[in-house]
């Protein structure tokens, strides 16, 4: 299993996870922007985890960074999402931008206080970019803008007059950007994945990332692979967190069923059988997630030497892990109630948040389409085709 890159970083992640856990249940009820907790992440220095040492970062591999995402997801799926997407959005500048752009973004973020947010969502085509004297202007609306609230920088997409996707990296405080606190899903309640509107937002030529997605290069097409892999680790972490808290509840609070013939719920053979099944599902998802992370790291190191076939191998590994992680997270977060009993449904226990988080987040894209891709690969050897979504 991948580990953090140094004992100090491991300790930092554990301390941050402990701090987030202490308020997770109450914040889940409240929803809204987790400003204090986002500042704890800033103060931890972990926002520079994936930044190369040459630009002042920790130089962690993607396997190590993703393990940090997973550890945070065990206690707080929302903050793990924002933390993972910060690193994804920084990587977006690396993949889509030129050397000057990504080196400047990495160096700026290396102080650990610059939080990146998302306003990309290419599925929402209501945002347009037009040429203006001295640059460009963006107008329109984006939904599902995770982490835009309290962000310092945003990755933004818009369509030009030829319906081509244009991506830019902008300060979140640029005049004309309005971030709305309208995220009201029943899970992932503090991802701030709501709406952002753009009114004559000025964009300079130097802020455009010129090689977006599969249209840029094979290396650039790793961006959706990384996004999917972050989700995989969030799902695995949510499942692990649910199983861990349920285990404690079963040992310490659950009562044996009246006809079980045992002294404690932890001795009930049916309870043990169910825990065993949940463990197997999560263990399989963990192994596939770790394997996919290693494959992704190998591809990332290839940079512009990455081949179409190499990229396809990454996509297959991540799609496989995505299906397994989705199933394990949903099975675990709903199945824990069958081994904890009616008392575990009390609001104060907060165990329902794991299922709500997993259910909302796994709707990001249907796994049936991942299974179709995997079926094409297994049956006919056809690799997944790069897109902005997978």
Secondary structure, 3 states (H helix, E strand, C coil): CCCCCCHHHHHHHHHHHHHHHCCHHHHHHHCCCCHHHHHHHHHHCHHHCCCCHHHCCCCCCHHHHHHHHHHHHCCCHHHHHHHHHHHHHHHHHHHHCCHHHHHHHHHHHCCCCCCEEEECCCCCCCCEEEEECCEEEEEEEECCCCCCCCCCEEEEEEECCCCCEEEEEEECCCCCEEECCCCCCCCCCCCCCCCEEEEEEEECHHHEECCCHHHHCCCHHHHHHHHHHHHHHHHHHHHHHHHHHHHHHHHHCCCCCCCCCCCCHHHCHHHHHHHHHHHHHHHHHHHHHHHHHHHHHHHHHHHHHCCHHHHHHHHHHHHHHHHHHHHHHHHHHHHCHHHHCHHHHCHHHCCHHHHHHHHHHHHHCCHHHHHHHHHHHHHHCCCCCCCCCC
